[in-house]
Amino acid sequence: MRVSNKTLDHLRALVTSGVDRYELLEEIGRGGLGTVYAALDTRLDRRVALKVLNVPDLESESRILARLEHPGVVPVYDSGVLPDGRTFYAMKLIEGIRLDRYAEQAHSINERLRVFEKVCEPVAFAHARGVLHRDLKPSNIMIGSFGEVLVLDWGIPGVMGTAGFIPPEQVAGELGDVFALGRVLTRLTGDGAPKPVRAIAEKASSFRAERRYAGVAQLMSDVARYLDGERVMAYRENPLEWVGRMLTRHRVVAALLVTYLVMRIALIFITRR
Amino acid sequence: MNKIMIGLLVGALLGAIDGATAWFTPEVRNEMTGIIIGSTMKGLITGLIAGFVARKVNSVAIGVLVGLSVQAALSLAVAYAQGDHYLEIILPGSIVGAIVGFATQRYPASQRSEVATASR
């Protein structure tokens, strides 16, 4: 994503005149409400992400983020107002890849689900504090170089979300975020996901809100059940699938029992000769 | 349920079943009661020891090794006392011990999903 030199120079002038601390380096992202730049914090001599909001009269995202101290939420370092009235804030610059790029790479289904759990954690944490995200989508989720998962672009009131991740109901709520998480899970695990995982994603992103999980915690629990080899609530398995799951979950015991049976049968035949 | 109880239960159950398989050896069918009781006792002792070990050491490999070794030693003693059927007693008995040792290490399993829900 490119920005014209003229615009960048204008913003450089605004930021340096406003706070005299950040040196804009390059544009790294652009959304409906603002633009994110990589910047150099000249006071601490470190690279930061500087977000300049286009809309001045909304509750600052920085204040929402400040309420959410969680490993899955990008920490805010500083905030302020530009001379032209726009809000800006500096936050940790995440070196990593976005979830949509991660989904394209070769990862096992369990690795993907563990990443998904880490996506859900800060959302559940935020919901418990009355904060909605409102725009959950793979491009708003970063996987850092240390494997940390961070959810970006926290919900500023008025955000409508992104096509394909917006729930059909008009009123935004926790179930709207559950819907978007279901869509994120579908995107993350792909068409080749096991049936129980697909069922979890379908339940979460059901068009009828009452059929979805009651909250993010319930969605996470079902994902955790799948990872633990337990039956997931969203999927009714047939007897054959049950046997397969049990054999996979208790494969060591199953192997030992089979060894015992084979040995017993062999001994019966050997001693009868 | 704690690990010692798991060890005792699994040990007794598998020990009894292992003893019952002696029915397939015709020459000892008239001693079935004694064999089942003896095999159950072996399982109980193995379960007790494996359960104690599981409380101290968190290692599936060590659990399996302890269960297998204890059962093998007890089975050897029984077979030696009988003076016959070494293979039929020691080999399956050792596998039973390995299962008991594994069970005491792995169960009761930590319920990650329930912990995850409860922590929120």
Contacts between the chains, C-beta under 8 A, distances in Angstrom:
chain1	res1	chain2	res2	distance
A	124	B	120	5.8
A	125	B	120	8.0
A	128	B	120	7.0
A	217	B	116	8.0
A	217	B	117	5.9
A	217	B	120	5.0
A	218	B	117	7.9
A	220	B	116	6.1
A	220	B	117	7.6
A	221	B	113	5.0
A	221	B	114	7.8
A	221	B	116	6.3
A	221	B	117	4.8
A	222	B	113	7.9
A	224	B	112	5.4
A	224	B	113	3.6
A	224	B	116	5.1
A	225	B	113	4.7
A	227	B	112	7.2
A	228	B	109	7.9
A	228	B	111	7.5
A	228	B	112	5.2
A	228	B	113	5.7
A	230	B	113	6.6
A	252	B	60	7.5
A	252	B	102	5.8
A	252	B	106	7.7
A	253	B	99	6.3
A	253	B	102	6.3
A	253	B	103	7.2
A	253	B	106	8.0
A	256	B	95	6.0
A	256	B	98	5.7
A	256	B	99	4.8
A	256	B	102	6.7
A	257	B	99	7.0
A	259	B	95	5.7
A	260	B	92	5.9
A	260	B	95	4.4
A	260	B	96	6.9
A	260	B	99	7.4
A	263	B	91	5.5
A	263	B	92	5.7
A	263	B	95	6.4
A	264	B	21	5.6
A	264	B	24	7.7
A	264	B	92	5.6
A	267	B	87	6.2
A	267	B	88	5.2
A	267	B	91	6.9
A	267	B	92	7.1
A	268	B	24	4.8
A	268	B	25	7.5
A	270	B	87	7.8
A	271	B	25	6.3
A	271	B	85	7.9
A	271	B	87	7.8
A	271	B	88	6.3
